[in-house]
Structures are given as C-alpha cells and as structure tokens.
Amino acid sequence: MFVPDHNPLDISPSAGEKDRTAQFRMTLRCDWCEKESLYLRLVKITLTPAPGGGRPEYETLAVTQLWPERTPRELAPEAPPVIREVFAEGALAEAAGAFRLAGIGYRATVEQIVIDKGASGSALKQRILALSGMGVSQDIVDAFHEARFVVNDAAHDALSYSAEEIADIAELINEAVLVLYVQPAQRARMAAQRAARRSAARQTNSG
C-alpha cells in the first residue's frame, strides 16, 4: 500500500499554540490490485520547543475508512448459527469503531464455541483450559485466552484497544473456526463423496 493523497481538511484552534488536532483526507492505493480506499485520519499535533521555532510531532488518534464502506466480518457457514450470530454482533461494533463492544462480542463468541464443544468449568478460563484435554490444539487455547484477556481489560479496567488489536482477536477466532468447524466439515464431505463413489462402483460391478 502507498499513499497517493494526504491533505489536511481542518486544524482546530489551539490554546497557547502548543497542541492542536487536524483531520486529513488520506487515500491508500494497493500495489497489487491498484484499487484505492479513502480514509479520514485524525491527528494530534504537538509543537516541541526547538531553536528557531517549534518542531511539530504528529500522533494518529483515529483512522476511519470512508470508502468503500466497510463490510462487517462473517464467520464461515460451517460454524453453528448461534456462534455466527454472536460473532456478527461483535463485527458490527468493530466496523462502527466501537472497539470495547467489539471485544465483548468476540469474547461472547469464544464462550459460545467452548459451550458448543462441551468444555466444562465454572468460568470461561476453566472451560478454555478444558479444551486442551479434548484434543484442541494449544494454539487455539492460547488464542481464546487472548480474547478473554482483552475483554477483561476493556470491561473491568476500561482499557481501550486499537483497531488493529481488535482485528487480531477477530482473526484468531476466525482461524479457530477454520480448524474446529470448517476443516472437519470439508473432510466429512470428501469422505461422503468417496463412499458414494465406492457404492456406485459396487452397484455397477454387481449389475
């Protein structure tokens, strides 16, 4: 990705000419497909004292995708409906920039997965740990713990996470669904196809 266009839209008045905020219209172009996306970048500008004048330092506060409109994430259709529905609610919050709510939705998705897999325990932490004894890989167990940590921080300590951090949690859940639901469904379909071919061959030979 590269930035063919990055222009300021407005700069807020500042007290004492030290800190101010600015909005930039930013265009990103993909090197591979050459398609462009339009973003609004909110920046905090701090003037650092220096000989000959202040030197501005820029801190990105938020980046909002304006075009094309963001499409909320979806889980694969092989996942149980309730898991897909809960994940979709978290994805809607993520797409709207409500990252604390998105984290809570993704934690609820993890909880629905461990319930569906029959993991036992009095709390989510124990149920996630129980997955290890049910043949679930340690990578998935670690990913579910990471989702749990993020939401505990957001819900109980009011910590905020960046768009990239919440997106990473969503991707971890998506990868877990691939292993737990999509791949087993694919193997079952291929096994059914092989069984059908064997059955058809026996009928042909017996005829």
C-alpha distance (Angstrom), angle and dihedral (degrees) to the residues before:
residue distance angle dihedral
M1 . . .
F2 3.78 . .
V3 3.80 134.7 .
P4 3.82 113.8 -116.7
D5 3.82 93.1 169.9
H6 3.83 132.1 30.3
N7 3.81 114.9 157.9
P8 3.83 132.0 161.3
L9 3.81 117.0 -114.2
D10 3.79 99.0 -173.9
I11 3.79 141.7 -16.8
S12 3.78 118.5 -147.8
P13 3.82 120.7 -129.3
S14 3.78 112.0 -97.5
A15 3.77 133.7 -147.2
G16 3.77 111.8 -120.3
E17 3.81 92.1 -5.1
K18 3.79 91.0 -90.1
D19 3.81 110.2 106.0
R20 3.76 128.6 20.9
T21 3.79 139.4 154.7
A22 3.77 128.8 -127.1
Q23 3.77 136.9 -172.4
F24 3.78 120.5 -139.5
R25 3.77 129.7 -167.1
M26 3.79 104.3 -136.4
T27 3.79 128.3 -171.6
L28 3.80 121.7 -162.1
R29 3.79 122.3 -163.9
C30 3.79 123.7 -162.3
D31 3.81 113.6 -126.7
W32 3.80 91.1 -148.7
C33 3.83 105.8 44.9
E34 3.85 96.7 17.5
K35 3.81 91.1 -135.3
E36 3.80 119.2 143.0
S37 3.80 133.2 -137.6
L38 3.79 127.1 -163.9
Y39 3.81 122.4 -136.9
L40 3.79 139.1 178.7
R41 3.80 111.7 -136.9
L42 3.81 120.2 -161.7
V43 3.79 112.0 -157.1
K44 3.79 134.9 -174.2
I45 3.80 111.8 -143.5
T46 3.81 118.0 -157.3
L47 3.78 121.3 -173.3
T48 3.79 110.2 -140.9
P49 3.82 113.6 -156.3
A50 3.76 112.2 -111.9
P51 3.80 136.9 157.3
G52 3.76 110.0 -79.7
G53 3.81 94.4 19.3
G54 3.75 142.9 -35.9
R55 3.78 120.9 -53.0
P56 3.84 113.3 -139.4
E57 3.79 120.0 -130.1
Y58 3.79 119.1 -163.7
E59 3.81 125.7 -146.3
T60 3.80 120.3 -176.7
L61 3.81 110.2 -132.3
A62 3.80 99.4 177.1
V63 3.79 141.5 -9.9
T64 3.81 118.4 -154.9
Q65 3.78 122.9 -169.5
L66 3.81 109.6 -133.0
W67 3.79 102.4 174.2
P68 2.94 136.4 57.5
E69 3.80 92.1 26.4
R70 3.79 111.9 -110.8
T71 3.79 114.6 -107.4
P72 3.81 114.4 -144.9
R73 3.79 115.8 -116.0
E74 3.79 121.1 -99.6
L75 3.77 132.0 -160.3
A76 3.78 121.5 -128.4
P77 3.83 114.9 -83.5
E78 3.81 89.8 -117.1
A79 3.82 89.6 73.6
P80 3.84 115.4 92.7
P81 3.84 113.1 -91.2
V82 3.82 96.0 -114.4
I83 3.82 90.9 53.0
R84 3.79 91.1 49.6
E85 3.81 91.7 48.0
V86 3.80 94.6 50.8
F87 3.81 91.5 45.8
A88 3.82 89.9 49.6
E89 3.81 90.5 56.7
G90 3.80 90.4 53.1
A91 3.80 89.7 47.0
L92 3.81 91.7 53.0
A93 3.80 89.7 53.3
E94 3.81 90.9 47.9
A95 3.81 92.0 50.3
A96 3.82 89.2 51.0
G97 3.81 91.6 51.4
A98 3.82 93.9 -111.4
F99 3.78 93.7 133.4
R100 3.81 98.7 169.1
L101 3.80 89.9 54.4
A102 3.79 90.1 44.6
G103 3.80 90.0 54.3
I104 3.80 90.8 51.0
G105 3.82 89.9 50.4
Y106 3.78 92.0 50.3
R107 3.81 91.5 48.6
A108 3.81 88.4 52.4
T109 3.80 87.6 52.3
V110 3.80 90.4 55.2
E111 3.79 89.6 49.4
Q112 3.80 91.5 52.3
I113 3.81 90.7 50.0
V114 3.80 94.5 52.5
I115 3.82 89.8 46.5
D116 3.79 90.6 50.5
K117 3.82 90.1 50.4
G118 3.80 90.6 52.1
A119 3.80 97.0 -118.0
S120 3.80 112.5 166.8
G121 3.80 130.5 -143.3
S122 3.78 142.0 109.8
A123 3.81 93.7 -107.8
L124 3.78 137.5 25.9
K125 3.81 91.8 -102.6
Q126 3.83 91.7 58.4
R127 3.80 92.5 44.1
I128 3.80 91.3 52.2
L129 3.81 90.7 49.0
A130 3.81 89.2 50.2
L131 3.80 89.6 61.4
S132 3.81 89.4 71.1
G133 3.81 89.6 67.0
M134 3.80 91.3 49.4
G135 3.78 97.2 63.0
V136 3.80 96.8 -94.1
S137 3.80 113.0 143.0
Q138 3.79 121.0 -108.7
D139 3.81 89.9 -120.7
I140 3.80 90.5 63.6
V141 3.80 92.6 43.9
D142 3.82 89.6 52.1
A143 3.81 91.4 47.5
F144 3.80 91.5 52.7
H145 3.80 91.0 49.1
E146 3.81 89.2 51.5
A147 3.82 90.3 54.2
R148 3.80 89.8 49.1
F149 3.82 92.5 50.6
V150 3.80 93.3 50.4
V151 3.79 93.7 51.7
N152 3.79 93.6 45.0
D153 3.80 88.2 54.2
A154 3.80 92.7 47.8
A155 3.80 98.1 42.3
H156 3.80 101.0 38.8
D157 3.81 105.2 25.3
A158 3.83 98.3 30.2
L159 3.80 91.2 -126.9
S160 3.78 115.8 161.5
Y161 3.78 125.6 -140.2
S162 3.77 129.6 -155.9
A163 3.78 125.2 -109.6
E164 3.80 89.2 -106.6
E165 3.81 93.2 53.4
I166 3.82 93.2 49.8
A167 3.80 90.0 45.4
D168 3.80 88.7 53.8
I169 3.83 90.4 55.1
A170 3.80 90.0 50.2
E171 3.79 90.8 50.9
L172 3.81 91.6 49.0
I173 3.81 89.3 54.8
N174 3.79 91.1 46.4
E175 3.82 90.8 52.8
A176 3.81 90.6 48.6
V177 3.82 90.7 51.8
L178 3.80 88.9 50.8
V179 3.80 91.1 56.1
L180 3.81 98.3 37.6
Y181 3.80 100.9 40.8
V182 3.81 116.0 4.8
Q183 3.80 100.3 50.2
P184 3.85 94.7 44.4
A185 3.83 89.2 49.7
Q186 3.80 90.4 50.1
R187 3.81 91.6 49.8
A188 3.82 90.6 48.4
R189 3.81 91.1 51.6
M190 3.81 92.1 49.6
A191 3.80 91.2 47.7
A192 3.82 90.0 51.0
Q193 3.81 90.3 49.9
R194 3.81 91.5 51.2
A195 3.80 91.2 47.8
A196 3.80 90.4 50.3
R197 3.81 91.5 51.4
R198 3.81 91.8 49.2
S199 3.80 90.5 49.1
A200 3.78 91.9 49.1
A201 3.81 91.2 48.3
R202 3.82 91.8 51.5
Q203 3.78 91.6 50.0
T204 3.80 90.5 49.7
N205 3.82 92.9 48.9
S206 3.81 93.4 45.9
G207 3.80 90.6 50.6
